[in-house]
């Protein structure tokens, strides 16, 4: 397991201290850690468990239960493709295949360069817009391979210009 740097540890400590003594702060702390670091490292779960008088197993159970939490660092850009029934029937598997080719990221993994994470979701709750992709928080309904190519190209262009 990779050790966290001092800046990340300090951010976790500040979040924990800000909510110490509040009733039911674990989920709030987990959200804040993920917002700050992009994921929830084991060290954060240990600190949150200690601050809330819960076991690390309890905190880990919360992290695993909620799909929006992740214990792995995400890429700079996140592509989420829905594989729910409506999206799958309308071709979302082809979108996943194309996204893997375009980004070099496997499903639910991050590309080696850290640029992209590719996540497959069972349902994004927008079945009427199938197939649906969410790229960096932007929902794209009736997504096509051409649109996916365009969005990834736009991201790559913006990154190379920066």
N, C-alpha and C positions, 0 to 999 in steps of 0.2 A: 504494500500500500504506500502510495506517495505521500510524503509529509506535507502539510500545509505550510505556507510561508507566514511570517509574522504578521503581515498586513491582514491576511485572511483570519488568522486566529484572533487578532484584535477586533475585527468586525464582528465575529461570533460572540466574543465576550461583551461587546457593547450592546448587542441585541439581547443577550440573556439578561444583562443587568437592567436594561430599560424595562423589562417585563417581570422581573423577579417580584414575587409577592402578589401578582395579579391572579385572579381566579382563572383557571383554564388557559394559560398562555402558550401551551406547547405548539398548537397549530399556528398561532400567530408568529411565534419564534421561527418555526420551520419555514413559513412563507417568507419572512424577512431574510433568513439566511439564504434561501434560494434566490431571492431577488438580488441580494448583495453579491453572492458568489457564482450564481448560475446553476448551482446544484447543492445537495446537502451531504457534506462529507461526514464520515463516521465520527470524527472529533466533535462536530456540532451536535450530533445525536447524544454523545456522552455528556456534553455540557448542559444541554437542554434537559436531559434525564436528571442530572444532579440538581439543577435549579428548580425542577418541578416535583422532586421527590418521586420520580417514576423510574422504572427500570429502563435500561437501554433497549431491551427487547420490546417494551411497550411503545417507545418512541419509534423504533424501527418498524413495528407493526403499523403505526399510523402512516409512516412514509411509504410503505409498500401498499397500503390500502388505497391511498389517493393517487390516481394516475398522473396528476399534474406535478407530483414530486418526483425528483430524480436523484439518484445517488452517484451518477456519473456526470462529469463535466460535459456540457453541450458545446457544439461548434458556435462560431460567431453568428452564423445564420442557421435557422431551424426550418426545415421543410417537414410538414406533417401531412400525410396522405390518409384519407379515410378509407378503411377497408370494410365498412359496414355493408350490409346487404345491398342497399340501393346504389351505393357508390361502386361496389364490386361488380354488380350487374352492368353498370354503365362504363366499366373499363378502368377502374382505379388500379388494378394490378399492372396494367401497362404503364400507368403513371409512376408507380413504384419502380418498375424496371428501368424506365427512362431516368428517373431521379438518381438511381444507383449509378447509371452510366455517366450522367452529367457531373455528379459530385464526388464520386469515388467512395461514398459512404454506404455501408451495408444497412439493412433495416435495423432500426433502433440503435444505431452506432454513429460515431463521428468520423469524418474523413481524416486521413492521416495528417493533413495539413491544418486541421482544426478549423477549417473554414465552414463546413456544413455538418449538421446532424440531420439524419433522416429518420423520422418516426412514423410508424404505422399505427393508426388508431382504429378502434372498432366502430366508433360512431362519433361524429362531431355535432350531431343534432341539426343538420341542415340537409336532410334527405331530399327535399324538393329541389336542391341545387346540385344534385349528384352529377358527376363525381366532384368531390370537394377536396381542395388542398388549402392548407394554411401555411403561408410563407412569411416568416418573421412577424407573426400575429395578424397578417392580412389574409382574410378569407377570400378564396377564389372559387366561385361556383362555376359549374359546368366547365371545369378545368380540362384543357386538352394538352396533348404532348407539345404542340406548338407554343401554347401559353407558358407551359412549364419551362421549355427551352428559353423563351423570351425572358422570363423572370430570373432564371439562373444566370443567363447572359448579362442581364442588367446588373445583377449583384456583382458578378465578376468584373465588369467594366468599372463599376463604382469603386471596388476594392483596389483595382490596379491604378486608378486615378488618384487614390488617396495617398 
